Amino acid sequence: MKILIINNFNSENCVGGVEHYLYELIQYAEKSNSNFIFKWFGKDKIKTNWVEKFYHKKITQEIIREIESFQPDVIHCFSIGAPVTPHFMEFAKSKGISIVFSFRDYYYICPKNYMLNDKNEVLQKHENAIECILHHQPKRNILFDSLLHLKQSYHKKIIKKYISYFLTPSENLTQFVSEHFRKKGKTLPNPILIDQNQNSNSEGNYILFVGRLVPEKGVLTLLKAFQQISKQFPNEKLWIVGEGNQLEELQNFTVNNELKNVSFLGNKSREELQEIYANSKFSVVPSEYLEAYGNVILESLSFGKTVITSDLVGIKNEIEQNNIGLTYSFKNQKALEEKIIELLSNSNLKTELENNIPSYLATKTFSKHFKDLSSIYEYLLSRNR
């Protein structure tokens, strides 16, 4: 069976979790000698004007030519919107090709994507354009936010019309997509994307954050909490892996507050990350927007390291139900301090959480994920026969 993957970016631009996942998916299919042949269509990072963001004619024509030459049985869409726009879907459906769409975040529910209003309340529904433009986070200006909403709504209508099936990584996102798109679909949780080493006996000597350094990731809240923790635990260290537009602000905070034990390491390769995870005490994921899942959490767990996360990560329920980590109310600096201190001072609790990790990870293997995904492809192909 031939599967055409369509994503904004190609394999040479692994700019985020989606691209890393797609790379691993194709590699796994090849190594396991599966009956699936994947081809990935994506573009280099290019600038697009507002007209191209609404409809990129050139790239749409490229995709149509790709469909004609590759003749896929199923098209699987991931993060699209710019530079790839969804106009190719009409052609694909005219050829009788089923389209499955993986929603990896909340953009097609709320174009602001945070799923928070200006009172820091998590959105339980999303229906009103004016409410979104004026009162949903983040805000830029009326013109930009209006164009963003118009673009999202336009693309959403096309996607809703032509997709056959949808996938999401979390139950919460599945509920939203089901309500907004009225299509058949299911939750397919993310697999582990990094080599596992659950038997690492290294205690580690630093607390770890891995992710983009942007305001919505909550790193400033983590630094403020660590500032207070350092007074009680002066020898504790915090390592921060990643880059982003908030880096200078975060570095200035550490300098101005004389936080000597904070290290900014920049981006790291997958191999370097494995060593960093293995030698950490535990990871902190202080997200301050509604994340669909949380791959960094799985990566930390794959090295037997427990996690502390805000209650906005999509994997929160799994963490609590399987007793593999701690959660706290997002943006609550004091609550985060208490959770970190709890792990630093209560070795029995930390050991208990770590001992629960292996059984949980047994459900997150790539082989199981691929088997579940394959059954969906087979189902879609059978519908076309």
Buried (B, 14 or more C-beta within 10 A) or exposed (E): BBBBBBBBBBEEBBEBBBBBBBBBBBEBBEEEEBEBBBBBBBBEEEEBEEEBBBBBEEBBEBBBEBBEEBEBBBBBBBBBBBBBBBBBBEBBBEEEBBBBBBBBBBBBBBBBBBBBBEEEEBBEEBEEBEEBBBBBBBEEEEEEBBBBBBBBEBBBEBBBEBBBBBBBBBEBBBEBBBEBBEBEBEBBBBBBBBEBBBEBEBEBEBBBBBBBBBBBBBBBBBBBBBBBBBEEBEEBBBBBBBBBEBBEBBBEBBEEBEBEBBEBBEEBEEEEBBEBBBBBBBBBBBBBBBBBBBBBBBBBBBBBBBBBBBBBBBBBBBBBEBBBBBBBEBBBBEBBBBBBBEBBEEEEEBEEBBEBBBEBBEEBEBEEBBEBBBEBBBBBBEEEE
